[in-house]
Amino acid sequence: FKHALDQLLANQTGSRDETPLYQAYLEFEKRNGGRRDVDGAVMHKRSQAYEERLKEDPLDYDQWFDYIRLLEEGVADDLAELR
């Protein structure tokens, strides 16, 4: 389902996170998904927000550090699951 949603929304202009279909998908994952699915959806939404802010102001170093911390958390969670 996620792959089909990505392909469908890839052709649209603008951020896919703003579409009602993607918002409904996120809500569904939050209610019915496993921990990993929910964490992945939330992390993706947060990373998209950081990327948008960094496009507006690429010299905002606080945003860069917050974004890097978010990415590090995701990598650490992935590594912890592999153990």
Summary of the structure (lengths in Angstrom):
residues: 83
radius of gyration: 14.3
end to end distance: 27.8
largest distance: 39.7
contacts: 184
relative contact order: 0.09
helix: 83%
strand: 0%
